[in-house]
Amino acid sequence: MSNLSRINTSHLARWWRSIDRVTLICVGILIGFGYILMLAASPAVAVRIGASRDMFIFKQVVFLVLAAVIVCVTSLLSLRGVRLVGWIGFVLALAATFMTLVHGIEIKGARRWIALPMMSVQPSEFLKPFFAVVTAWLLTERRTRAYFPGLLVALGLFALVLLLLKSQPDIGMLSVITTVFLAQLFVDGLSLFLVGAGVASMVAAFIGAYMVFPHVRSRVERFLHPAVGDHYQIDTALRAFGNGGLLGRGPGEGRVKDLLPDAHADFVFAVAGEEFGMLVCLFIIGVFATIVIRTLLKLLRENDPFIAVASAGLVTGFGLQAFVNMGSTLHLIPTKGMTLPFISYGGSSAMSVALTIGLVLALTRNRPNETRFGQFTPAPTPAPRGSS
């Protein structure tokens, strides 16, 4: 890295010196595990559905390469660029989410996907990062502009997102976005009483979803009552962890991938547990925790409220998605079809998570000479030696 030393003033060198390299390395580790576990899990799934053995592998190679590029390119953005990308992306993702209700693919009673050549896209995946950036700008801008209704606009946009996701329906994604918004309100200074009221509203909404949506009620009842319903996937996943033990059965020696229809996607963590063991699973959890905790610790020293609120929302959504996937696989929470970031199969997931981490890296870069509007002020020139 001699060409990236401090005497090098190129854009690439400045980026490398300013980026959070620990988080960047953690992302590289997760992408590496994504390749390894896709090689382990996807061939059996592809053969079972009558497709080419390597179909999922080839697609995921492309998805993860694109994800790595998106992380690096997005991390180059200035603060002004982050806000601009956030607004443009939010409008496009909102429009695409609305289109799913009209021209979307219906799977298991839900319209969440739009068919594209070679893949299907879930637009609500992209709502998460862009919503966090837009609401962060609205919440913090009202403190610098008189009579700016930032909070009211943010609440209105949240209500619109809530209506769209409820119409699909996608209760899991709605829960994640709601948690992100509450975390941002808390970081922005909302009182604990109002945050508690928001949490109570979430609980009430969940009870309502339990009463209204049959698939939600089925998942909750199967979680609470082991004797009710079909527990095949969870029982098989838990048996995989037991078979793996501490060190695992070895690469390619697992059996769960031959039995679970979603072994390459929602239950890829079970494949990791069976073939590589508990130690590797704990390492994967540690990598996710490092990204989340390191980002939150950096925000404790952050003076720009927009950076703090936006980064808190982004990393909350990232960490919650990882927790939901691993928690449901381990039967700690009711099952929810949510991917494990950078590891599960899926183009929409890989690219939306890449946008999330890229925006976090862009926001948390060391930029001592950049103003809150994304412009750089020249560093003061040191006085010559011997001058008075």
C-alpha positions, 0 to 999 in steps of 0.5 A: 500500500505504499502508493496509498501513503499519506504523501499521495494526494490522489482521490483513491489514496484519500478514500483509502485513508478516510474509509473505515477499513475494519468495516470494509474488511468485515464486508469482504469476509461476509462476501467470502462466506457468501461464495463458500456457502453458496458453493455448499448449499445451492447445487442440491437445491438447483438439482431438486427444482430441475435446474442446472447444478451451477445456476445459483452459483453463477448468478450469486457470483454476479450478484456479489461482484456487483455488491462489492462494486456498489459498496466501494462506489457508494462509499466514495460519495460526499455528504451532499451525494449521500443525500441526493442518492437517498432522495432519488433512490427513495422516489424510485423504490417507492414507485417500484414498490407501488408497481408490485401491487399492479404488475407484481409477481404473486408468491404465497399470496404476497405481491412483493416482486417485479420480474426482470430478465434473469432475476426478480427484484423486491423493491421494498429491499431498497426502501430500507437504506433510502428511507433511512437517509431521507428521514435523517435529512428531514429530522435534522434539517428542521433544526437548521431551518425555521418552520421546516416541517421535517418531522411531519413530512417524515411521519407522512412518508413513513405512513405511505411506506406503511400503507404500501407494505401492508398492501403487499403484504410484507409485515416483516419488512414493515417491522424492520423499517418501523424499527429503523424509524424509531431508532432514528427518532430516538437518536434525534432526541425524541423523548423516551416516553414517545419512543415507548409509545411507538414501541407500544404501537408496534406491539398493537400493530403486530397483534392486529397483523396476527388477527388479520393475516393468516400467514402471520398467525400460522407462524406465531402459533407454530413458534409458540406451540410445537405440536401445531402445524408443520415444523419441518424446516425448523426441525431440520435446521436445528438438527443440522446445528446438532449434527455440526457440533463444534467443528462441523462435518466438513465442507460438502458433508452436510445433509440439510441442503438436500432436505430444505427447499430454502437451504441456499436462502433463508436457511443458509445459516443452518448449512454453515452450522452443519458443515463448519460447526458452531465456531464458524457460526460464532465467527460469522455472528462476530463479524456482523456484531463488529460492523454494527457496534463499531459504527455505533461507537464511531457515532458517539464522537460524531458532531454532525446530526445528519451523519449520526441519525442516518448511520444509526438507521442504516446500521440498525436495519442491517443488524436487525436483518441479520438477527432476524435471519439467524434468530428464526433459523435457531428458532429464537423467534418466529420464522420470517423470510429474510435473507442473511446479508451478503451470504444468502442467495438473492440479487435484491438482497445483496445489492440493497445491503451493499447500498446500506453498507456503502452509505454507512462507509460514506457517512463515517469517513474521516472528512475533517475539511468537508462541510455539512453541504458536502463541500471541502474547505482548503486546509490552512497552510502552515506558516513558514518556519521562523516567521513571527 
